[in-house]
Amino acid sequence: MTERTPNPPARLPRDEAGNAGARRRRRSGLTLIEMLVVVTILALFAGYVGLKYWRHADLARVTAARNQINTFRDALITYKLANGNFPTAEQGLAALRSELSGDVPLDPWGHAYLYKYPGEHGDEPDIISYGADGQPGGEGINADIVSWKSQ
């Protein structure tokens, strides 16, 4: 009987220095250019999503200010029913602490609401938020949010 000799192991390609498997190692990773392309695409996507998010955040602040003004109007009606009239301009919205169960919040931009009684736009007091810039007038998110206009 003749003995069978095992097949010799397959030889790996060698580089100039004689290191086996050199080609396989070079192909197994990503190049710097490929990584930069991926990071650039991710950064562009994040920027696009971020801009969309911030626009909605500004609209949410305007909506929150309108909702707070409506809450103040409801609390003012409750105050008038309990006390016979609205708080004076000197008392301001601070008189509503009992109806609001705590301190009067600032507007979503961190500014105090303006309270005027008697109001200039009807029998009820005027409540105003000057918007993001905190100044009278403006457009967009800087526009005044007022109690006498339909929300």
ZADO-1210 file (C-alpha; in nm, 4 decimals, padded with zeros to 6 digits):
<atoms>
<atom x="00.0000" y="00.0000" z="00.0000" code="MET" pos="1"/>
<atom x="00.1135" y="00.3370" z="-00.0810" code="THR" pos="2"/>
<atom x="00.0806" y="00.6110" z="00.1613" code="GLU" pos="3"/>
<atom x="-00.0925" y="00.9201" z="00.0580" code="ARG" pos="4"/>
<atom x="00.0781" y="01.2438" z="00.1237" code="THR" pos="5"/>
<atom x="-00.1376" y="01.5346" z="00.2312" code="PRO" pos="6"/>
<atom x="-00.1702" y="01.8302" z="-00.0012" code="ASN" pos="7"/>
<atom x="00.0631" y="02.1109" z="00.0871" code="PRO" pos="8"/>
<atom x="-00.1124" y="02.4167" z="00.2397" code="PRO" pos="9"/>
<atom x="-00.2205" y="02.6841" z="-00.0014" code="ALA" pos="10"/>
<atom x="00.0283" y="02.9630" z="-00.0278" code="ARG" pos="11"/>
<atom x="-00.0818" y="03.3145" z="00.0509" code="LEU" pos="12"/>
<atom x="00.0292" y="03.5946" z="-00.1770" code="PRO" pos="13"/>
<atom x="00.3344" y="03.7701" z="-00.0456" code="ARG" pos="14"/>
<atom x="00.4396" y="04.1336" z="-00.0715" code="ASP" pos="15"/>
<atom x="00.7873" y="04.2570" z="-00.1609" code="GLU" pos="16"/>
<atom x="00.9098" y="04.1993" z="00.1948" code="ALA" pos="17"/>
<atom x="00.7825" y="03.8418" z="00.1942" code="GLY" pos="18"/>
<atom x="00.4920" y="03.8937" z="00.4338" code="ASN" pos="19"/>
<atom x="00.2140" y="03.6463" z="00.3680" code="ALA" pos="20"/>
<atom x="-00.1450" y="03.7793" z="00.3509" code="GLY" pos="21"/>
<atom x="-00.0459" y="04.1402" z="00.2807" code="ALA" pos="22"/>
<atom x="-00.3047" y="04.1871" z="00.0068" code="ARG" pos="23"/>
<atom x="-00.5842" y="04.0559" z="00.2234" code="ARG" pos="24"/>
<atom x="-00.5002" y="04.3005" z="00.5026" code="ARG" pos="25"/>
<atom x="-00.5002" y="04.6004" z="00.2707" code="ARG" pos="26"/>
<atom x="-00.8452" y="04.5135" z="00.1336" code="ARG" pos="27"/>
<atom x="-01.0167" y="04.4422" z="00.4659" code="SER" pos="28"/>
<atom x="-01.0475" y="04.8036" z="00.5903" code="GLY" pos="29"/>
<atom x="-01.1896" y="05.1340" z="00.4698" code="LEU" pos="30"/>
<atom x="-00.9684" y="05.4001" z="00.3241" code="THR" pos="31"/>
<atom x="-00.9466" y="05.7468" z="00.4687" code="LEU" pos="32"/>
<atom x="-01.1284" y="05.8896" z="00.1658" code="ILE" pos="33"/>
<atom x="-01.4184" y="05.6480" z="00.2130" code="GLU" pos="34"/>
<atom x="-01.4457" y="05.7434" z="00.5808" code="MET" pos="35"/>
<atom x="-01.4400" y="06.1158" z="00.4955" code="LEU" pos="36"/>
<atom x="-01.7167" y="06.0687" z="00.2391" code="VAL" pos="37"/>
<atom x="-01.9347" y="05.8850" z="00.4943" code="VAL" pos="38"/>
<atom x="-01.8721" y="06.1478" z="00.7636" code="VAL" pos="39"/>
<atom x="-01.9518" y="06.4297" z="00.5172" code="THR" pos="40"/>
<atom x="-02.2797" y="06.2670" z="00.4144" code="ILE" pos="41"/>
<atom x="-02.3777" y="06.2170" z="00.7793" code="LEU" pos="42"/>
<atom x="-02.2918" y="06.5801" z="00.8614" code="ALA" pos="43"/>
<atom x="-02.5017" y="06.7102" z="00.5704" code="LEU" pos="44"/>
<atom x="-02.7960" y="06.4945" z="00.6774" code="PHE" pos="45"/>
<atom x="-02.7673" y="06.6083" z="01.0394" code="ALA" pos="46"/>
<atom x="-02.7586" y="06.9726" z="00.9286" code="GLY" pos="47"/>
<atom x="-03.0694" y="06.9305" z="00.7160" code="TYR" pos="48"/>
<atom x="-03.2628" y="06.7593" z="00.9954" code="VAL" pos="49"/>
<atom x="-03.1404" y="07.0162" z="01.2488" code="GLY" pos="50"/>
<atom x="-03.2717" y="07.3078" z="01.0447" code="LEU" pos="51"/>
<atom x="-03.6111" y="07.1411" z="01.0082" code="LYS" pos="52"/>
<atom x="-03.6224" y="07.0752" z="01.3829" code="TYR" pos="53"/>
<atom x="-03.5400" y="07.4335" z="01.4840" code="TRP" pos="54"/>
<atom x="-03.8118" y="07.5767" z="01.2604" code="ARG" pos="55"/>
<atom x="-04.0677" y="07.3564" z="01.4347" code="HIS" pos="56"/>
<atom x="-03.9256" y="07.4482" z="01.7750" code="ALA" pos="57"/>
<atom x="-03.9887" y="07.8186" z="01.7043" code="ASP" pos="58"/>
<atom x="-04.3475" y="07.7462" z="01.5989" code="LEU" pos="59"/>
<atom x="-04.3949" y="07.5429" z="01.9166" code="ALA" pos="60"/>
<atom x="-04.2845" y="07.8419" z="02.1272" code="ARG" pos="61"/>
<atom x="-04.5399" y="08.0670" z="01.9553" code="VAL" pos="62"/>
<atom x="-04.8108" y="07.8073" z="02.0186" code="THR" pos="63"/>
<atom x="-04.7047" y="07.7745" z="02.3832" code="ALA" pos="64"/>
<atom x="-04.7266" y="08.1534" z="02.4301" code="ALA" pos="65"/>
<atom x="-05.0780" y="08.1569" z="02.2805" code="ARG" pos="66"/>
<atom x="-05.1833" y="07.8734" z="02.5101" code="ASN" pos="67"/>
<atom x="-05.0423" y="08.0506" z="02.8159" code="GLN" pos="68"/>
<atom x="-05.2258" y="08.3720" z="02.7254" code="ILE" pos="69"/>
<atom x="-05.5506" y="08.1724" z="02.6898" code="ASN" pos="70"/>
<atom x="-05.4848" y="08.0176" z="03.0310" code="THR" pos="71"/>
<atom x="-05.4335" y="08.3655" z="03.1775" code="PHE" pos="72"/>
<atom x="-05.7619" y="08.4814" z="03.0217" code="ARG" pos="73"/>
<atom x="-05.9458" y="08.1884" z="03.1804" code="ASP" pos="74"/>
<atom x="-05.7803" y="08.2590" z="03.5165" code="ALA" pos="75"/>
<atom x="-05.8733" y="08.6279" z="03.4870" code="LEU" pos="76"/>
<atom x="-06.2385" y="08.5375" z="03.4350" code="ILE" pos="77"/>
<atom x="-06.2252" y="08.3138" z="03.7437" code="THR" pos="78"/>
<atom x="-06.0585" y="08.5947" z="03.9382" code="TYR" pos="79"/>
<atom x="-06.3289" y="08.8409" z="03.8298" code="LYS" pos="80"/>
<atom x="-06.6055" y="08.6005" z="03.9338" code="LEU" pos="81"/>
<atom x="-06.4448" y="08.5599" z="04.2774" code="ALA" pos="82"/>
<atom x="-06.3483" y="08.9256" z="04.3385" code="ASN" pos="83"/>
<atom x="-06.5937" y="09.1299" z="04.1340" code="GLY" pos="84"/>
<atom x="-06.3388" y="09.2827" z="03.8952" code="ASN" pos="85"/>
<atom x="-06.0093" y="09.2161" z="03.7200" code="PHE" pos="86"/>
<atom x="-05.6730" y="09.2749" z="03.8912" code="PRO" pos="87"/>
<atom x="-05.5421" y="09.6284" z="03.8612" code="THR" pos="88"/>
<atom x="-05.2416" y="09.7094" z="03.6462" code="ALA" pos="89"/>
<atom x="-05.0349" y="09.7350" z="03.9681" code="GLU" pos="90"/>
<atom x="-05.1432" y="09.3881" z="04.0805" code="GLN" pos="91"/>
<atom x="-05.0805" y="09.2480" z="03.7337" code="GLY" pos="92"/>
<atom x="-05.0767" y="08.8792" z="03.6553" code="LEU" pos="93"/>
<atom x="-04.9210" y="08.8103" z="03.9976" code="ALA" pos="94"/>
<atom x="-05.2747" y="08.8371" z="04.1408" code="ALA" pos="95"/>
<atom x="-05.3559" y="08.5130" z="03.9573" code="LEU" pos="96"/>
<atom x="-05.1239" y="08.2953" z="04.1680" code="ARG" pos="97"/>
<atom x="-05.4150" y="08.1234" z="04.3424" code="SER" pos="98"/>
<atom x="-05.5941" y="08.0505" z="04.0130" code="GLU" pos="99"/>
<atom x="-05.2727" y="07.9301" z="03.8441" code="LEU" pos="100"/>
<atom x="-05.1565" y="07.7172" z="04.1409" code="SER" pos="101"/>
<atom x="-04.8176" y="07.8864" z="04.1569" code="GLY" pos="102"/>
<atom x="-04.6101" y="08.1653" z="04.0133" code="ASP" pos="103"/>
<atom x="-04.6915" y="08.3278" z="03.6829" code="VAL" pos="104"/>
<atom x="-04.4644" y="08.1732" z="03.4189" code="PRO" pos="105"/>
<atom x="-04.2506" y="08.3716" z="03.1798" code="LEU" pos="106"/>
<atom x="-04.3183" y="08.3490" z="02.8092" code="ASP" pos="107"/>
<atom x="-04.1350" y="08.0727" z="02.6167" code="PRO" pos="108"/>
<atom x="-03.8467" y="08.3140" z="02.5398" code="TRP" pos="109"/>
<atom x="-03.7932" y="08.4034" z="02.9057" code="GLY" pos="110"/>
<atom x="-03.9653" y="08.7448" z="02.9044" code="HIS" pos="111"/>
<atom x="-04.2442" y="08.8555" z="03.1373" code="ALA" pos="112"/>
<atom x="-04.5922" y="08.8937" z="02.9911" code="TYR" pos="113"/>
<atom x="-04.7254" y="09.2497" z="02.9751" code="LEU" pos="114"/>
<atom x="-05.0594" y="09.3037" z="03.1536" code="TYR" pos="115"/>
<atom x="-05.2753" y="09.6132" z="03.0949" code="LYS" pos="116"/>
<atom x="-05.6007" y="09.6884" z="03.2696" code="TYR" pos="117"/>
<atom x="-05.8102" y="09.8586" z="03.1609" code="PRO" pos="118"/>
<atom x="-05.7326" y="09.7130" z="02.8245" code="GLY" pos="119"/>
<atom x="-05.7193" y="09.9110" z="02.5036" code="GLU" pos="120"/>
<atom x="-05.9081" y="09.6459" z="02.3040" code="HIS" pos="121"/>
<atom x="-06.2347" y="09.5817" z="02.4858" code="GLY" pos="122"/>
<atom x="-06.3598" y="09.5263" z="02.8383" code="ASP" pos="123"/>
<atom x="-06.1061" y="09.2589" z="02.9277" code="GLU" pos="124"/>
<atom x="-05.7415" y="09.3177" z="03.0185" code="PRO" pos="125"/>
<atom x="-05.4744" y="09.3053" z="02.7492" code="ASP" pos="126"/>
<atom x="-05.2046" y="09.0394" z="02.7814" code="ILE" pos="127"/>
<atom x="-04.9049" y="09.0650" z="02.5512" code="ILE" pos="128"/>
<atom x="-04.5930" y="08.8656" z="02.4750" code="SER" pos="129"/>
<atom x="-04.3460" y="09.0547" z="02.2594" code="TYR" pos="130"/>
<atom x="-04.2187" y="08.7369" z="02.0957" code="GLY" pos="131"/>
<atom x="-03.8635" y="08.6115" z="02.0582" code="ALA" pos="132"/>
<atom x="-03.6975" y="08.9536" z="02.0403" code="ASP" pos="133"/>
<atom x="-03.8820" y="09.0956" z="02.3453" code="GLY" pos="134"/>
<atom x="-03.9557" y="09.4186" z="02.1546" code="GLN" pos="135"/>
<atom x="-04.2921" y="09.5586" z="02.0376" code="PRO" pos="136"/>
<atom x="-04.3843" y="09.4745" z="01.6773" code="GLY" pos="137"/>
<atom x="-04.1929" y="09.2374" z="01.4573" code="GLY" pos="138"/>
<atom x="-04.2695" y="08.9561" z="01.2158" code="GLU" pos="139"/>
<atom x="-04.2537" y="08.5785" z="01.2306" code="GLY" pos="140"/>
<atom x="-04.1325" y="08.4547" z="01.5688" code="ILE" pos="141"/>
<atom x="-04.0600" y="08.8163" z="01.6682" code="ASN" pos="142"/>
<atom x="-04.4264" y="08.9160" z="01.6221" code="ALA" pos="143"/>
<atom x="-04.6319" y="09.0160" z="01.9255" code="ASP" pos="144"/>
<atom x="-04.8712" y="08.7547" z="02.0619" code="ILE" pos="145"/>
<atom x="-05.1757" y="08.9285" z="02.2069" code="VAL" pos="146"/>
<atom x="-05.4912" y="08.8306" z="02.3911" code="SER" pos="147"/>
<atom x="-05.7404" y="09.0323" z="02.1849" code="TRP" pos="148"/>
<atom x="-05.6789" y="08.8694" z="01.8471" code="LYS" pos="149"/>
<atom x="-05.8316" y="08.5360" z="01.7627" code="SER" pos="150"/>
<atom x="-05.5677" y="08.2717" z="01.8109" code="GLN" pos="151"/>
</atoms>
